[in-house]
Amino acid sequence: MSGTGSAIIEDLKDSRVPPCLYWSVEQVSEWVASELGLEEYKECFEKNKVDGRMLVFVTSSTLPQIGVTDFEHIKIISRGVRDILQLEDPFWNRSISLPPRDQKGMYIESKAVRGQHADGLTYQLYLDTHEEPLWQPPLNNHCQLLPH
């Protein structure tokens, strides 16, 4: 079995990885139509070839580019995507002193790109090779000149 196939199997066995990450274009468009009740956008997702790995890029900013322009529908789809991918909500007032994003979010973002590295990447491999960054909040006086 190829590295890509074994990576998919390993991720699908890992309960920490959302299964929707490996959905086909048809499964994503069907989810939009049936689970979210927005049948009118099924074709938008199919035409733009949005599969499970591309879902991380489906945000309120990108939905109008693929044909979703109703604000209430944008909110429904964005919320649904965050829920099925198990991503944290983006808060407009998030402090810069907080760590950038959790490990799962960073992994899902890494899987969204195409290529040999991303295709063979599993969540466990990601955790093994990417240490949780030590987050140091910015210092208030880091640019201050001190007298000698």
MDTraj code that builds the backbone (N, CA, C; nanometers):
import mdtraj as md
import numpy as np

residues = "MET SER GLY THR GLY SER ALA ILE ILE GLU ASP LEU LYS ASP SER ARG VAL PRO PRO CYS LEU TYR TRP SER VAL GLU GLN VAL SER GLU TRP VAL ALA SER GLU LEU GLY LEU GLU GLU TYR LYS GLU CYS PHE GLU LYS ASN LYS VAL ASP GLY ARG MET LEU VAL PHE VAL THR SER SER THR LEU PRO GLN ILE GLY VAL THR ASP PHE GLU HIS ILE LYS ILE ILE SER ARG GLY VAL ARG ASP ILE LEU GLN LEU GLU ASP PRO PHE TRP ASN ARG SER ILE SER LEU PRO PRO ARG ASP GLN LYS GLY MET TYR ILE GLU SER LYS ALA VAL ARG GLY GLN HIS ALA ASP GLY LEU THR TYR GLN LEU TYR LEU ASP THR HIS GLU GLU PRO LEU TRP GLN PRO PRO LEU ASN ASN HIS CYS GLN LEU LEU PRO HIS".split()
xyz = np.array([
    [0.0850, -0.1181, 0.0000],
    [0.0000, 0.0000, 0.0000],
    [0.0886, 0.1232, 0.0000],
    [0.0484, 0.2236, -0.0742],
    [0.1284, 0.3457, -0.0844],
    [0.1257, 0.4234, 0.0461],
    [0.2217, 0.5154, 0.0602],
    [0.2293, 0.6000, 0.1786],
    [0.1039, 0.6840, 0.1965],
    [0.0467, 0.7279, 0.0844],
    [-0.0746, 0.8082, 0.0898],
    [-0.1906, 0.7270, 0.1447],
    [-0.2084, 0.6070, 0.0931],
    [-0.3176, 0.5204, 0.1379],
    [-0.3055, 0.4834, 0.2837],
    [-0.1842, 0.4511, 0.3281],
    [-0.1666, 0.4151, 0.4686],
    [-0.1855, 0.5366, 0.5594],
    [-0.1508, 0.6559, 0.5107],
    [-0.1728, 0.7782, 0.5899],
    [-0.3224, 0.8025, 0.6084],
    [-0.3999, 0.7801, 0.5040],
    [-0.5450, 0.7984, 0.5125],
    [-0.6040, 0.6991, 0.6123],
    [-0.5634, 0.5738, 0.6012],
    [-0.6152, 0.4712, 0.6918],
    [-0.5787, 0.5030, 0.8362],
    [-0.4540, 0.5423, 0.8589],
    [-0.4110, 0.5755, 0.9948],
    [-0.4902, 0.6939, 1.0507],
    [-0.5117, 0.7967, 0.9687],
    [-0.5890, 0.9124, 1.0134],
    [-0.7348, 0.8762, 1.0402],
    [-0.7929, 0.7923, 0.9547],
    [-0.9334, 0.7537, 0.9748],
    [-0.9514, 0.6698, 1.1014],
    [-0.8470, 0.5995, 1.1431],
    [-0.8529, 0.5226, 1.2685],
    [-0.8321, 0.6112, 1.3908],
    [-0.7732, 0.7291, 1.3717],
    [-0.7423, 0.8208, 1.4817],
    [-0.8661, 0.9049, 1.5134],
    [-0.9215, 0.8878, 1.6323],
    [-1.0448, 0.9583, 1.6692],
    [-1.0250, 1.1095, 1.6807],
    [-0.9019, 1.1558, 1.6868],
    [-0.8751, 1.2997, 1.6968],
    [-0.8870, 1.3708, 1.5622],
    [-0.8849, 1.2938, 1.4539],
    [-0.8908, 1.3509, 1.3190],
    [-1.0349, 1.3451, 1.2687],
    [-1.0912, 1.4596, 1.2294],
    [-1.2284, 1.4571, 1.1769],
    [-1.2346, 1.3803, 1.0448],
    [-1.3230, 1.2795, 1.0344],
    [-1.3325, 1.1987, 0.9120],
    [-1.3629, 1.2810, 0.7870],
    [-1.4285, 1.3947, 0.8030],
    [-1.4645, 1.4767, 0.6870],
    [-1.3412, 1.5289, 0.6130],
    [-1.2260, 1.5225, 0.6747],
    [-1.1024, 1.5658, 0.6095],
    [-1.0769, 1.4847, 0.4824],
    [-1.1318, 1.3648, 0.4753],
    [-1.1107, 1.2764, 0.3605],
    [-1.2353, 1.2600, 0.2745],
    [-1.3319, 1.3496, 0.2882],
    [-1.4507, 1.3445, 0.2038],
    [-1.4174, 1.3804, 0.0601],
    [-1.4927, 1.3225, -0.0313],
    [-1.4819, 1.3573, -0.1737],
    [-1.5625, 1.4849, -0.1995],
    [-1.5497, 1.5383, -0.3193],
    [-1.6276, 1.6563, -0.3590],
    [-1.7768, 1.6259, -0.3465],
    [-1.8162, 1.5067, -0.3886],
    [-1.9574, 1.4684, -0.3831],
    [-2.0069, 1.4609, -0.2382],
    [-1.9250, 1.4084, -0.1475],
    [-1.9650, 1.3995, -0.0071],
    [-1.9790, 1.5380, 0.0557],
    [-1.8883, 1.6296, 0.0215],
    [-1.8963, 1.7667, 0.0742],
    [-2.0224, 1.8350, 0.0235],
    [-2.0472, 1.8261, -0.1072],
    [-2.1657, 1.8934, -0.1629],
    [-2.2943, 1.8316, -0.1085],
    [-2.2940, 1.7026, -0.0857],
    [-2.4110, 1.6367, -0.0270],
    [-2.4316, 1.6817, 0.1176],
    [-2.3239, 1.7003, 0.1921],
    [-2.3319, 1.7504, 0.3300],
    [-2.3925, 1.8909, 0.3322],
    [-2.3476, 1.9765, 0.2413],
    [-2.4015, 2.1122, 0.2326],
    [-2.5517, 2.1070, 0.2042],
    [-2.5910, 2.0184, 0.1133],
    [-2.7317, 2.0092, 0.0737],
    [-2.8182, 1.9455, 0.1823],
    [-2.7732, 1.8317, 0.2358],
    [-2.8600, 1.7577, 0.3278],
    [-2.8449, 1.8001, 0.4737],
    [-2.7226, 1.8090, 0.5226],
    [-2.7016, 1.8420, 0.6642],
    [-2.7265, 1.9894, 0.6945],
    [-2.6843, 2.0764, 0.6037],
    [-2.7025, 2.2194, 0.6263],
    [-2.8330, 2.2707, 0.5652],
    [-2.8937, 2.1888, 0.4810],
    [-3.0202, 2.2275, 0.4195],
    [-3.0069, 2.3368, 0.3152],
    [-2.8917, 2.3436, 0.2503],
    [-2.8672, 2.4485, 0.1513],
    [-2.8419, 2.3863, 0.0135],
    [-2.9430, 2.3189, -0.0361],
    [-2.9380, 2.2481, -0.1642],
    [-2.8917, 2.3392, -0.2781],
    [-2.9266, 2.4684, -0.2701],
    [-2.8948, 2.5611, -0.3792],
    [-2.7446, 2.5824, -0.3991],
    [-2.6626, 2.5407, -0.3002],
    [-2.5179, 2.5601, -0.3123],
    [-2.4423, 2.4318, -0.3451],
    [-2.5155, 2.3238, -0.3629],
    [-2.4513, 2.1959, -0.3952],
    [-2.3646, 2.2091, -0.5199],
    [-2.4183, 2.2718, -0.6226],
    [-2.3446, 2.2883, -0.7488],
    [-2.2216, 2.3792, -0.7314],
    [-2.2322, 2.4816, -0.6455],
    [-2.1173, 2.5715, -0.6203],
    [-1.9986, 2.4921, -0.5659],
    [-2.0259, 2.4026, -0.4730],
    [-1.9181, 2.3238, -0.4127],
    [-1.8632, 2.2218, -0.5124],
    [-1.9506, 2.1650, -0.5961],
    [-1.9051, 2.0693, -0.6966],
    [-1.8232, 2.1382, -0.8056],
    [-1.8721, 2.2515, -0.8546],
    [-1.8029, 2.3241, -0.9609],
    [-1.6647, 2.3714, -0.9153],
    [-1.6518, 2.4071, -0.7883],
    [-1.5246, 2.4552, -0.7338],
    [-1.4396, 2.3434, -0.6734],
    [-1.4866, 2.2201, -0.6891],
    [-1.4115, 2.1004, -0.6469],
    [-1.3664, 2.1076, -0.5003],
    [-1.4606, 2.1447, -0.4134],
    [-1.4304, 2.1529, -0.2710],
    [-1.4463, 2.0136, -0.2106],
    [-1.3320, 1.9549, -0.1736],
    [-1.3363, 1.8251, -0.1056],
    [-1.3059, 1.8473, 0.0425],
    [-1.2918, 1.7398, 0.1170],
    [-1.2694, 1.7507, 0.2609],
    [-1.1442, 1.8270, 0.2984],
    [-1.0385, 1.8083, 0.2216],
    [-0.9127, 1.8784, 0.2527],
    [-0.9220, 2.0276, 0.2241],
    [-1.0096, 2.0657, 0.1322],
    [-1.0265, 2.2074, 0.0986],
    [-1.1208, 2.2793, 0.1942],
    [-1.1938, 2.2039, 0.2767],
    [-1.2908, 2.2662, 0.3670],
    [-1.2279, 2.3696, 0.4595],
    [-1.1025, 2.3498, 0.4981],
    [-1.0384, 2.4444, 0.5895],
    [-1.0309, 2.5841, 0.5271],
    [-1.0348, 2.5932, 0.3957],
    [-1.0301, 2.7220, 0.3280],
    [-1.1687, 2.7820, 0.3049],
    [-1.2729, 2.7078, 0.3417],
    [-1.4097, 2.7582, 0.3250],
    [-1.4431, 2.8436, 0.4474],
    [-1.4334, 2.9736, 0.4279],
    [-1.4593, 3.0693, 0.5356],
    [-1.5572, 3.1750, 0.4854],
    [-1.5989, 3.2609, 0.5755],
    [-1.6907, 3.3678, 0.5355],
    [-1.6265, 3.4595, 0.4320],
    [-1.4957, 3.4627, 0.4261],
    [-1.4258, 3.5459, 0.3265],
    [-1.4207, 3.4797, 0.1892],
    [-1.4128, 3.3474, 0.1852],
    [-1.3984, 3.2784, 0.0565],
    [-1.5308, 3.2329, -0.0036],
    [-1.6343, 3.2184, 0.0774],
    [-1.7621, 3.1688, 0.0241],
    [-1.8196, 3.2561, -0.0880],
    [-1.8144, 3.3895, -0.0776],
    [-1.8672, 3.4691, -0.1903],
    [-1.7930, 3.4419, -0.3219],
    [-1.6668, 3.4041, -0.3152],
    [-1.5890, 3.3764, -0.4368],
    [-1.6381, 3.2519, -0.5092],
    [-1.7039, 3.1608, -0.4363],
    [-1.7544, 3.0399, -0.5024],
    [-1.9046, 3.0472, -0.5271],
    [-1.9655, 3.1623, -0.4977],
    [-2.1060, 3.1807, -0.5321],
    [-2.2033, 3.1857, -0.4164],
    [-2.1561, 3.1798, -0.2934],
    [-2.2446, 3.1894, -0.1768],
    [-2.2419, 3.3352, -0.1321],
    [-2.3521, 3.4071, -0.1536],
    [-2.3513, 3.5507, -0.1244],
    [-2.4514, 3.5921, -0.0171],
    [-2.5463, 3.5063, 0.0180],
    [-2.6420, 3.5387, 0.1230],
    [-2.5709, 3.5322, 0.2585],
    [-2.5732, 3.6431, 0.3323],
    [-2.4968, 3.6519, 0.4570],
    [-2.5374, 3.5450, 0.5579],
    [-2.6662, 3.5178, 0.5710],
    [-2.7119, 3.4150, 0.6660],
    [-2.6607, 3.2770, 0.6241],
    [-2.6580, 3.2503, 0.4946],
    [-2.6069, 3.1225, 0.4456],
    [-2.4556, 3.1122, 0.4658],
    [-2.3863, 3.2240, 0.4487],
    [-2.2416, 3.2262, 0.4753],
    [-2.2152, 3.1902, 0.6203],
    [-2.2937, 3.2456, 0.7115],
    [-2.2767, 3.2155, 0.8543],
    [-2.3046, 3.0678, 0.8840],
    [-2.4088, 3.0131, 0.8217],
    [-2.4449, 2.8725, 0.8441],
    [-2.3342, 2.7799, 0.7944],
    [-2.2860, 2.8043, 0.6735],
    [-2.1818, 2.7182, 0.6163],
    [-2.0517, 2.7315, 0.6942],
    [-2.0114, 2.8535, 0.7267],
    [-1.8870, 2.8744, 0.8023],
    [-1.8927, 2.8041, 0.9372],
    [-2.0038, 2.8167, 1.0074],
    [-2.0212, 2.7507, 1.1365],
    [-2.0166, 2.5988, 1.1187],
    [-2.0850, 2.5493, 1.0172],
    [-2.0872, 2.4052, 0.9916],
    [-1.9492, 2.3493, 0.9628],
    [-1.8721, 2.4221, 0.8835],
    [-1.7354, 2.3779, 0.8502],
    [-1.6499, 2.3744, 0.9767],
    [-1.6568, 2.4798, 1.0565],
    [-1.5779, 2.4815, 1.1811],
    [-1.6186, 2.3661, 1.2726],
    [-1.7482, 2.3383, 1.2781],
    [-1.7967, 2.2297, 1.3647],
    [-1.7467, 2.0934, 1.3179],
    [-1.7608, 2.0627, 1.1882],
    [-1.7205, 1.9286, 1.1440],
    [-1.5688, 1.9109, 1.1430],
    [-1.4944, 2.0216, 1.1242],
    [-1.3483, 2.0131, 1.1299],
    [-1.2952, 2.0274, 1.2724],
    [-1.3857, 2.0566, 1.3645],
    [-1.3500, 2.0714, 1.5061],
    [-1.2474, 2.1832, 1.5263],
    [-1.2711, 2.2952, 1.4582],
    [-1.1818, 2.4105, 1.4677],
    [-1.2402, 2.5127, 1.5642],
    [-1.1524, 2.5878, 1.6288],
    [-1.1983, 2.6909, 1.7212],
    [-1.2579, 2.8081, 1.6435],
    [-1.3484, 2.8798, 1.7094],
    [-1.4092, 2.9972, 1.6478],
    [-1.3073, 3.1086, 1.6319],
    [-1.3141, 3.1812, 1.5221],
    [-1.2256, 3.2975, 1.5080],
    [-1.2879, 3.4169, 1.5812],
    [-1.2211, 3.4676, 1.6797],
    [-1.2728, 3.5811, 1.7538],
    [-1.2044, 3.7082, 1.7071],
    [-1.2822, 3.8084, 1.6774],
    [-1.2272, 3.9353, 1.6297],
    [-1.1464, 4.0038, 1.7393],
    [-1.1755, 3.9730, 1.8647],
    [-1.1060, 4.0392, 1.9747],
    [-1.0030, 3.9486, 2.0417],
    [-0.9542, 3.8510, 1.9692],
    [-0.8552, 3.7577, 2.0228],
    [-0.7260, 3.8317, 2.0564],
    [-0.6755, 3.8079, 2.1744],
    [-0.5545, 3.8757, 2.2194],
    [-0.4312, 3.8200, 2.1487],
    [-0.3370, 3.9066, 2.1156],
    [-0.2130, 3.8603, 2.0530],
    [-0.1239, 3.7886, 2.1534],
    [-0.1601, 3.7931, 2.2803],
    [-0.0802, 3.7231, 2.3804],
    [-0.1149, 3.5746, 2.3869],
    [-0.2194, 3.5326, 2.3143],
    [-0.2579, 3.3912, 2.3122],
    [-0.1796, 3.3168, 2.2047],
    [-0.1576, 3.1863, 2.2230],
    [-0.0905, 3.1069, 2.1181],
    [-0.1698, 3.1157, 1.9880],
    [-0.1027, 3.1062, 1.8735],
    [-0.1684, 3.1244, 1.7443],
    [-0.2853, 3.0294, 1.7175],
    [-0.2694, 2.9009, 1.7299],
    [-0.3755, 2.8046, 1.7009],
    [-0.3390, 2.6712, 1.7643],
    [-0.4396, 2.5890, 1.7892],
    [-0.4129, 2.4580, 1.8480],
    [-0.3490, 2.3643, 1.7454],
    [-0.2910, 2.2559, 1.7938],
    [-0.2188, 2.1618, 1.7068],
    [-0.3090, 2.1023, 1.5987],
    [-0.4340, 2.0680, 1.6341],
    [-0.5228, 2.0072, 1.5360],
    [-0.5507, 2.1042, 1.4215],
    [-0.5740, 2.2298, 1.4535],
    [-0.5974, 2.3296, 1.3497],
    [-0.4780, 2.3454, 1.2576],
    [-0.3587, 2.3436, 1.3157],
    [-0.2370, 2.3550, 1.2357],
    [-0.2199, 2.2320, 1.1452],
    [-0.2534, 2.1139, 1.1978],
    [-0.2443, 1.9912, 1.1181],
    [-0.3415, 1.9958, 1.0005],
    [-0.4662, 2.0335, 1.0278],
    [-0.5672, 2.0384, 0.9219],
    [-0.5253, 2.1375, 0.8135],
    [-0.4677, 2.2472, 0.8543],
    [-0.4170, 2.3445, 0.7569],
    [-0.3036, 2.2838, 0.6734],
    [-0.2171, 2.2047, 0.7371],
    [-0.1069, 2.1388, 0.6649],
    [-0.1589, 2.0354, 0.5656],
    [-0.2679, 1.9668, 0.5993],
    [-0.3253, 1.8655, 0.5111],
    [-0.3990, 1.9270, 0.3932],
    [-0.4399, 2.0530, 0.4046],
    [-0.5194, 2.1163, 0.3004],
    [-0.4419, 2.1350, 0.1711],
    [-0.3116, 2.1497, 0.1805],
    [-0.2314, 2.1654, 0.0590],
    [-0.2125, 2.0293, -0.0073],
    [-0.1773, 2.0291, -0.1324],
    [-0.1556, 1.9035, -0.2060],
    [-0.0064, 1.8808, -0.2218],
    [0.0304, 1.7563, -0.2356],
    [0.1699, 1.7216, -0.2587],
    [0.2090, 1.6002, -0.1777],
    [0.3243, 1.5454, -0.2086],
    [0.3696, 1.4215, -0.1477],
    [0.3809, 1.4326, 0.0038],
    [0.4356, 1.5434, 0.0524],
    [0.4517, 1.5597, 0.1971],
    [0.3157, 1.5627, 0.2675],
    [0.2244, 1.6453, 0.2192],
    [0.0926, 1.6567, 0.2818],
    [0.0131, 1.5276, 0.2680],
    [0.0253, 1.4617, 0.1534],
    [-0.0497, 1.3371, 0.1317],
    [-0.0064, 1.2272, 0.2277],
    [0.1215, 1.2214, 0.2619],
    [0.1713, 1.1174, 0.3510],
    [0.1684, 1.1550, 0.4985],
    [0.1257, 1.2770, 0.5276],
    [0.1250, 1.3254, 0.6655],
    [0.0050, 1.2703, 0.7419],
    [0.0302, 1.2181, 0.8615],
    [-0.0772, 1.1756, 0.9513],
    [-0.0758, 1.2677, 1.0723],
    [-0.1839, 1.2646, 1.1481],
    [-0.1902, 1.3499, 1.2665],
    [-0.0813, 1.3119, 1.3665],
    [-0.0611, 1.1827, 1.3866],
    [0.0412, 1.1391, 1.4817],
    [0.1809, 1.1799, 1.4349],
    [0.2080, 1.1649, 1.3067],
    [0.3368, 1.2075, 1.2519],
    [0.3546, 1.3581, 1.2691],
    [0.2476, 1.4323, 1.2464],
    [0.2534, 1.5773, 1.2657],
    [0.2889, 1.6100, 1.4110],
    [0.2223, 1.5440, 1.5052],
    [0.2497, 1.5691, 1.6469],
    [0.3927, 1.5301, 1.6841],
    [0.4415, 1.4208, 1.6242],
    [0.5777, 1.3745, 1.6541],
    [0.6848, 1.4687, 1.5993],
    [0.6541, 1.5356, 1.4886],
    [0.7561, 1.6190, 1.4238],
    [0.7391, 1.7689, 1.4495],
    [0.6269, 1.8083, 1.5065],
    [0.6014, 1.9496, 1.5350],
    [0.5726, 1.9644, 1.6838],
    [0.6720, 2.0078, 1.7547],
    [0.6520, 2.0270, 1.8979],
    [0.5543, 2.1406, 1.9206],
    [0.4801, 2.1289, 2.0294],
    [0.3917, 2.2378, 2.0699],
    [0.4810, 2.3588, 2.0946],
    [0.4601, 2.4664, 2.0200],
    [0.5495, 2.5815, 2.0367],
    [0.5356, 2.6421, 2.1767],
    [0.6488, 2.6763, 2.2329],
    [0.6471, 2.7469, 2.3600],
    [0.6043, 2.8887, 2.3298],
    [0.4920, 2.9255, 2.3804],
    [0.4392, 3.0567, 2.3499],
    [0.4862, 3.1567, 2.4529],
    [0.5489, 3.2606, 2.4064],
    [0.5952, 3.3689, 2.4919],
    [0.5200, 3.4942, 2.4498],
    [0.4360, 3.5471, 2.5375],
    [0.3656, 3.6697, 2.4986],
    [0.4647, 3.7829, 2.4754],
    [0.4297, 3.8765, 2.3898],
    [0.5210, 3.9873, 2.3635],
    [0.5481, 4.0676, 2.4911],
    [0.6706, 4.1110, 2.5022],
    [0.7066, 4.1932, 2.6173],
    [0.6654, 4.3374, 2.5917],
    [0.6243, 4.4039, 2.6963],
    [0.5843, 4.5430, 2.6814],
    [0.7001, 4.6339, 2.6481],
    [0.8183, 4.5982, 2.6980],
    [0.9310, 4.6889, 2.6820],
    [1.0416, 4.6329, 2.5903],
    [1.0091, 4.5433, 2.5027],
    [1.1129, 4.4796, 2.4218],
    [1.1805, 4.5752, 2.3239],
    [1.1197, 4.6865, 2.2930],
    [1.1822, 4.7831, 2.2014],
    [1.2371, 4.9044, 2.2748],
    [1.2253, 4.9032, 2.4013],
    [1.2676, 5.0181, 2.4804],
    [1.4208, 5.0215, 2.4920],
    [1.4788, 5.1380, 2.4746],
    [1.6228, 5.1539, 2.4895],
    [1.6533, 5.1783, 2.6371],
    [1.7453, 5.1021, 2.6859],
    [1.7841, 5.1167, 2.8274],
    [1.9172, 5.1898, 2.8372],
    [1.9327, 5.2761, 2.9373],
    [2.0617, 5.3470, 2.9535],
    [2.1696, 5.2492, 2.9949],
    [2.2922, 5.2791, 2.9556],
    [2.4066, 5.1919, 2.9903],
    [2.4494, 5.2166, 3.1298],
])
top = md.Topology()
chain = top.add_chain()
for i, resn in enumerate(residues, 1):
    res = top.add_residue(resn, chain, resSeq=i)
    for name in ("N", "CA", "C"):
        top.add_atom(name, md.element.get_by_symbol(name[0]), res)
traj = md.Trajectory(xyz[None], top)
